[in-house]
Amino acid sequence: MGALAINATLIGEVIAFAILIALTLKFVWPPLMNAIEERQRKIAEGLEAADRAHRELAEADTRAADEVRKARAEAASIIERANQQAAQIVDKARIDALAVAAREKATAQADIENMAHRARAELRAQVASLAVEGASKILGREIDAGTHKALLDDLVAGI
């Protein structure tokens, strides 16, 4: 009987083990497999997202470098245009200053000539007046006003 009892126990244990395996396969294994598959899916998504982020970062770096190059080229162009415009402004200011200086010089020259003509006219009038006074003293007599004026006009015209 001992052998039969071992066999019945063994069969009971095998049946209990089979029931345990069946219950495990029905209730424990599917959630475990779902959890493992979900974890694998999340890891795969994470790796894909990391790769996508890496590619996007590389593209962003390339775009940023392009934008920096464009900005530097545009800045150089703006600086060049500003330098050209500054040179044009300086040249125009120089030309304007020379024109103003020439006008002022011409005006001053005209003023000098006018003053010189007036000074000569005044000097002629004074010389004529002194000459008539000297002549009248020499002659010892006074010349009448009409003769005096005529003498002065002749003297001024002669000087």
Backbone hydrogen bonds in HBPLUS format (Angstrom, degrees):
<---DONOR---> <-ACCEPTOR-->    atom                        ^
c    i                          cat <-CA-CA->   ^        H-A-AA   ^      H-
h    n   atom  resd res      DA  || num        DHA   H-A  angle D-A-AA Bond
n    s   type  num  typ     dist DA aas  dist angle  dist       angle   num
A0005-ALA N   A0001-MET O   2.85 MM   4  5.97 158.0  1.90 156.4 162.2     1
A0006-ILE N   A0002-GLY O   3.12 MM   4  6.18 144.5  2.25 130.1 139.1     2
A0007-ASN N   A0003-ALA O   3.02 MM   4  6.20 151.7  2.10 138.5 146.5     3
A0008-ALA N   A0004-LEU O   2.87 MM   4  6.10 157.4  1.92 148.6 154.4     4
A0009-THR N   A0005-ALA O   2.96 MM   4  6.00 157.1  2.01 140.0 146.6     5
A0010-LEU N   A0006-ILE O   2.72 MM   4  5.81 153.2  1.79 142.0 151.0     6
A0011-ILE N   A0007-ASN O   2.73 MM   4  5.92 154.2  1.79 145.6 152.8     7
A0012-GLY N   A0008-ALA O   2.85 MM   4  5.98 154.6  1.91 141.6 149.0     8
A0013-GLU N   A0009-THR O   2.76 MM   4  6.00 154.3  1.82 148.2 155.6     9
A0014-VAL N   A0010-LEU O   2.80 MM   4  6.02 154.2  1.87 145.4 153.1    10
A0015-ILE N   A0011-ILE O   2.82 MM   4  6.00 160.4  1.86 148.4 153.8    11
A0016-ALA N   A0012-GLY O   2.86 MM   4  6.03 159.9  1.90 144.5 150.5    12
A0017-PHE N   A0013-GLU O   2.71 MM   4  5.87 152.8  1.78 144.4 152.9    13
A0018-ALA N   A0014-VAL O   2.73 MM   4  5.94 150.7  1.81 146.2 154.9    14
A0019-ILE N   A0015-ILE O   2.83 MM   4  6.08 156.2  1.89 149.1 155.7    15
A0020-LEU N   A0016-ALA O   2.83 MM   4  6.05 154.9  1.90 142.9 150.5    16
A0021-ILE N   A0017-PHE O   2.78 MM   4  6.04 153.5  1.84 145.1 152.6    17
A0022-ALA N   A0018-ALA O   2.81 MM   4  6.01 160.8  1.84 147.7 153.3    18
A0023-LEU N   A0019-ILE O   2.79 MM   4  6.00 163.8  1.82 152.8 157.1    19
A0024-THR N   A0020-LEU O   2.82 MM   4  5.92 153.4  1.89 142.9 151.2    20
A0025-LEU N   A0021-ILE O   2.73 MM   4  5.91 161.4  1.76 152.5 157.8    21
A0026-LYS N   A0022-ALA O   2.89 MM   4  6.01 143.5  2.02 142.0 152.2    22
A0027-PHE N   A0023-LEU O   2.78 MM   4  5.78 168.2  1.80 152.4 155.6    23
A0028-VAL N   A0024-THR O   2.96 MM   4  4.77 136.4  2.16 118.3 131.6    24
A0029-TRP N   A0024-THR O   2.68 MM   5  5.84 167.9  1.70 167.0 165.5    25
A0032-LEU N   A0028-VAL O   3.16 MM   4  6.27 157.0  2.22 151.8 158.9    26
A0033-MET N   A0029-TRP O   2.80 MM   4  5.99 160.4  1.84 160.3 165.7    27
A0034-ASN N   A0030-PRO O   2.77 MM   4  5.95 157.2  1.82 151.4 158.6    28
A0035-ALA N   A0031-PRO O   2.82 MM   4  5.98 156.5  1.88 144.2 150.5    29
A0036-ILE N   A0032-LEU O   2.90 MM   4  6.15 156.4  1.96 146.6 153.4    30
A0037-GLU N   A0033-MET O   2.74 MM   4  5.92 164.9  1.76 150.7 155.4    31
A0038-GLU N   A0034-ASN O   2.76 MM   4  5.88 158.3  1.81 147.3 154.2    32
A0039-ARG N   A0035-ALA O   2.86 MM   4  6.00 153.6  1.93 141.5 149.3    33
A0040-GLN N   A0036-ILE O   2.85 MM   4  6.11 155.1  1.91 148.8 155.8    34
A0041-ARG N   A0037-GLU O   2.79 MM   4  6.01 158.5  1.83 149.5 155.8    35
A0042-LYS N   A0038-GLU O   2.85 MM   4  6.08 161.1  1.88 148.8 153.9    36
A0043-ILE N   A0039-ARG O   2.94 MM   4  6.12 157.2  1.99 146.4 152.8    37
A0044-ALA N   A0040-GLN O   2.81 MM   4  6.04 160.3  1.85 149.8 155.6    38
A0045-GLU N   A0041-ARG O   2.79 MM   4  6.03 159.5  1.83 150.6 156.8    39
A0046-GLY N   A0042-LYS O   2.80 MM   4  5.95 153.7  1.87 144.0 151.9    40
A0047-LEU N   A0043-ILE O   2.84 MM   4  6.11 157.6  1.89 149.9 155.6    41
A0048-GLU N   A0044-ALA O   2.84 MM   4  6.05 160.5  1.87 149.3 155.2    42
A0049-ALA N   A0045-GLU O   2.74 MM   4  5.91 157.5  1.79 147.7 154.6    43
A0050-ALA N   A0046-GLY O   2.84 MM   4  6.04 150.6  1.92 143.4 151.8    44
A0051-ASP N   A0047-LEU O   2.87 MM   4  6.15 158.5  1.91 149.1 154.7    45
A0052-ARG N   A0048-GLU O   2.80 MM   4  6.03 163.2  1.83 151.3 156.5    46
A0053-ALA N   A0049-ALA O   2.77 MM   4  5.90 157.1  1.82 145.3 152.2    47
A0054-HIS N   A0050-ALA O   2.83 MM   4  6.01 149.6  1.92 142.8 151.7    48
A0055-ARG N   A0051-ASP O   2.89 MM   4  6.20 158.6  1.94 151.4 156.7    49
A0056-GLU N   A0052-ARG O   2.82 MM   4  6.05 164.1  1.84 151.3 156.3    50
A0057-LEU N   A0053-ALA O   2.80 MM   4  5.92 150.5  1.88 142.7 151.1    51
A0058-ALA N   A0054-HIS O   2.95 MM   4  6.21 155.6  2.01 145.1 151.6    52
A0059-GLU N   A0055-ARG O   2.84 MM   4  6.15 159.5  1.88 152.6 158.5    53
A0060-ALA N   A0056-GLU O   2.75 MM   4  5.92 156.1  1.80 145.9 153.3    54
A0061-ASP N   A0057-LEU O   2.81 MM   4  6.02 153.8  1.88 147.0 154.2    55
A0062-THR N   A0058-ALA O   2.96 MM   4  6.22 154.8  2.02 144.7 151.5    56
A0063-ARG N   A0059-GLU O   2.81 MM   4  6.11 164.3  1.84 153.5 157.8    57
A0064-ALA N   A0060-ALA O   2.76 MM   4  5.90 158.1  1.81 147.2 154.1    58
A0065-ALA N   A0061-ASP O   2.86 MM   4  6.05 156.7  1.91 145.6 152.0    59
A0066-ASP N   A0062-THR O   2.89 MM   4  6.16 156.4  1.95 148.8 155.7    60
A0067-GLU N   A0063-ARG O   2.81 MM   4  6.07 159.8  1.85 151.1 156.7    61
A0068-VAL N   A0064-ALA O   2.85 MM   4  6.06 154.9  1.92 148.4 155.3    62
A0069-ARG N   A0065-ALA O   2.90 MM   4  6.14 158.3  1.95 146.8 152.7    63
A0070-LYS N   A0066-ASP O   2.84 MM   4  6.11 162.3  1.87 152.1 157.2    64
A0071-ALA N   A0067-GLU O   2.78 MM   4  5.95 160.1  1.82 147.3 153.4    65
A0072-ARG N   A0068-VAL O   2.82 MM   4  6.03 157.1  1.87 149.0 155.2    66
A0073-ALA N   A0069-ARG O   2.89 MM   4  6.12 159.5  1.93 149.7 155.6    67
A0074-GLU N   A0070-LYS O   2.81 MM   4  6.03 160.5  1.85 151.8 157.6    68
A0075-ALA N   A0071-ALA O   2.78 MM   4  5.94 155.1  1.84 145.5 153.0    69
A0076-ALA N   A0072-ARG O   2.85 MM   4  6.06 157.2  1.91 146.8 153.0    70
A0077-SER N   A0073-ALA O   2.90 MM   4  6.14 153.5  1.97 144.6 152.3    71
A0078-ILE N   A0074-GLU O   2.81 MM   4  6.06 158.6  1.86 150.5 156.3    72
A0079-ILE N   A0075-ALA O   2.85 MM   4  6.05 160.2  1.89 149.7 155.3    73
A0080-GLU N   A0076-ALA O   2.89 MM   4  6.08 157.5  1.94 145.4 151.8    74
A0081-ARG N   A0077-SER O   2.88 MM   4  6.14 163.1  1.91 151.3 155.8    75
A0082-ALA N   A0078-ILE O   2.83 MM   4  6.02 155.7  1.89 147.5 154.9    76
A0083-ASN N   A0079-ILE O   2.83 MM   4  6.07 155.1  1.89 149.1 155.8    77
A0084-GLN N   A0080-GLU O   2.90 MM   4  6.17 158.7  1.94 150.3 156.2    78
A0085-GLN N   A0081-ARG O   2.80 MM   4  6.00 159.7  1.84 148.8 155.0    79
A0086-ALA N   A0082-ALA O   2.78 MM   4  5.96 153.0  1.85 145.3 153.3    80
A0087-ALA N   A0083-ASN O   2.89 MM   4  6.12 156.5  1.95 145.9 152.3    81
A0088-GLN N   A0084-GLN O   2.88 MM   4  6.17 154.2  1.95 147.2 154.6    82
A0089-ILE N   A0085-GLN O   2.85 MM   4  6.09 156.1  1.91 147.8 154.4    83
A0090-VAL N   A0086-ALA O   2.84 MM   4  6.08 159.8  1.88 150.5 156.1    84
A0091-ASP N   A0087-ALA O   2.86 MM   4  6.05 161.6  1.89 147.7 153.1    85
A0092-LYS N   A0088-GLN O   2.83 MM   4  6.01 161.4  1.86 149.3 154.8    86
A0093-ALA N   A0089-ILE O   2.80 MM   4  5.97 159.2  1.84 147.7 154.2    87
A0094-ARG N   A0090-VAL O   2.83 MM   4  6.04 153.6  1.90 147.6 155.1    88
A0095-ILE N   A0091-ASP O   2.88 MM   4  6.15 162.1  1.91 150.8 155.5    89
A0096-ASP N   A0092-LYS O   2.76 MM   4  5.96 163.8  1.78 153.2 158.3    90
A0097-ALA N   A0093-ALA O   2.77 MM   4  5.90 155.4  1.83 144.5 152.0    91
A0098-LEU N   A0094-ARG O   2.86 MM   4  6.11 156.8  1.91 148.8 155.1    92
A0099-ALA N   A0095-ILE O   2.89 MM   4  6.13 154.8  1.95 147.4 154.7    93
A0100-VAL N   A0096-ASP O   2.83 MM   4  6.10 159.9  1.87 151.1 156.6    94
A0101-ALA N   A0097-ALA O   2.80 MM   4  5.96 159.9  1.84 147.9 154.3    95
A0102-ALA N   A0098-LEU O   2.83 MM   4  6.00 154.6  1.89 144.5 151.6    96
A0103-ARG N   A0099-ALA O   2.91 MM   4  6.17 158.8  1.96 147.7 153.5    97
A0104-GLU N   A0100-VAL O   2.82 MM   4  6.04 164.3  1.84 153.2 157.9    98
A0105-LYS N   A0101-ALA O   2.78 MM   4  5.92 153.1  1.85 145.3 153.6    99
A0106-ALA N   A0102-ALA O   2.85 MM   4  6.06 158.9  1.89 147.5 153.2   100
A0107-THR N   A0103-ARG O   2.82 MM   4  6.06 159.7  1.86 150.2 156.3   101
A0108-ALA N   A0104-GLU O   2.78 MM   4  5.94 162.2  1.81 147.9 153.3   102
A0109-GLN N   A0105-LYS O   2.74 MM   4  5.92 156.4  1.80 148.2 155.5   103
A0110-ALA N   A0106-ALA O   2.83 MM   4  6.05 156.9  1.88 146.7 153.1   104
A0111-ASP N   A0107-THR O   2.83 MM   4  6.10 157.1  1.88 149.2 156.1   105
A0112-ILE N   A0108-ALA O   2.80 MM   4  6.04 156.3  1.85 148.7 155.6   106
A0113-GLU N   A0109-GLN O   2.86 MM   4  6.14 160.6  1.90 149.2 154.4   107
A0114-ASN N   A0110-ALA O   2.85 MM   4  6.08 159.6  1.89 149.8 155.7   108
A0115-MET N   A0111-ASP O   2.84 MM   4  6.05 162.0  1.87 150.3 155.5   109
A0116-ALA N   A0112-ILE O   2.80 MM   4  6.00 154.0  1.87 147.8 155.8   110
A0117-HIS N   A0113-GLU O   2.86 MM   4  6.11 157.7  1.91 149.6 155.2   111
A0118-ARG N   A0114-ASN O   2.90 MM   4  6.15 161.1  1.94 150.0 155.5   112
A0119-ALA N   A0115-MET O   2.73 MM   4  5.91 158.6  1.78 147.6 154.6   113
A0120-ARG N   A0116-ALA O   2.78 MM   4  6.00 156.2  1.84 147.0 153.8   114
A0121-ALA N   A0117-HIS O   2.82 MM   4  6.03 158.5  1.87 146.5 152.9   115
A0122-GLU N   A0118-ARG O   2.77 MM   4  6.00 163.1  1.80 153.1 157.8   116
A0123-LEU N   A0119-ALA O   2.75 MM   4  5.88 156.8  1.80 144.8 152.5   117
A0124-ARG N   A0120-ARG O   2.70 MM   4  5.91 156.8  1.75 149.8 156.2   118
A0125-ALA N   A0121-ALA O   2.89 MM   4  6.12 158.4  1.93 145.7 152.0   119
A0126-GLN N   A0122-GLU O   2.83 MM   4  6.11 157.7  1.88 149.9 156.2   120
A0127-VAL N   A0123-LEU O   2.76 MM   4  5.95 161.4  1.79 151.5 157.2   121
A0128-ALA N   A0124-ARG O   2.77 MM   4  5.90 163.4  1.80 150.4 155.5   122
A0129-SER N   A0125-ALA O   2.88 MM   4  6.01 157.7  1.93 143.5 150.4   123
A0130-LEU N   A0126-GLN O   2.78 MM   4  5.99 161.2  1.81 149.2 154.6   124
A0131-ALA N   A0127-VAL O   2.73 MM   4  5.90 152.3  1.80 147.2 156.0   125
A0132-VAL N   A0128-ALA O   2.85 MM   4  6.10 158.2  1.90 150.8 156.0   126
A0133-GLU N   A0129-SER O   2.93 MM   4  6.14 162.8  1.96 149.4 154.6   127
A0134-GLY N   A0130-LEU O   2.72 MM   4  5.89 158.3  1.77 146.2 153.3   128
A0135-ALA N   A0131-ALA O   2.77 MM   4  5.93 153.5  1.84 143.7 151.8   129
A0136-SER N   A0132-VAL O   2.74 MM   4  5.95 157.6  1.79 150.0 156.4   130
A0137-LYS N   A0133-GLU O   2.89 MM   4  6.10 147.1  2.00 143.9 152.8   131
A0138-ILE N   A0134-GLY O   2.84 MM   4  6.03 153.7  1.91 142.6 150.9   132
A0139-LEU N   A0135-ALA O   2.74 MM   4  5.92 161.5  1.78 150.6 155.9   133
A0140-GLY N   A0136-SER O   2.70 MM   4  5.57 124.4  2.00 125.6 141.3   134
A0141-ARG N   A0136-SER O   3.06 MM   5  5.38 128.4  2.33 146.0 155.5   135
A0148-HIS N   A0144-ASP O   2.77 MM   4  5.86 153.7  1.84 150.0 159.2   136
A0149-LYS N   A0145-ALA O   2.84 MM   4  6.01 156.4  1.90 147.3 152.4   137
A0150-ALA N   A0146-GLY O   2.98 MM   4  6.18 162.0  2.01 146.9 152.1   138
A0151-LEU N   A0147-THR O   2.81 MM   4  6.03 158.4  1.86 151.7 157.5   139
A0152-LEU N   A0148-HIS O   2.95 MM   4  6.18 158.4  1.99 146.6 152.9   140
A0153-ASP N   A0149-LYS O   2.89 MM   4  6.12 164.8  1.91 155.5 159.1   141
A0154-ASP N   A0150-ALA O   3.01 MM   4  6.18 159.7  2.05 146.1 151.7   142
A0155-LEU N   A0151-LEU O   2.85 MM   4  6.04 155.6  1.91 147.8 155.3   143
A0156-VAL N   A0152-LEU O   2.79 MM   4  6.00 159.6  1.84 155.3 160.4   144
A0157-ALA N   A0153-ASP O   2.96 MM   4  6.07 160.3  2.00 145.7 151.3   145
A0158-GLY N   A0154-ASP O   2.98 MM   4  6.12 143.4  2.11 138.5 148.7   146
A0159-ILE N   A0155-LEU O   3.01 MM   4  6.23 136.1  2.21 142.0 153.2   147
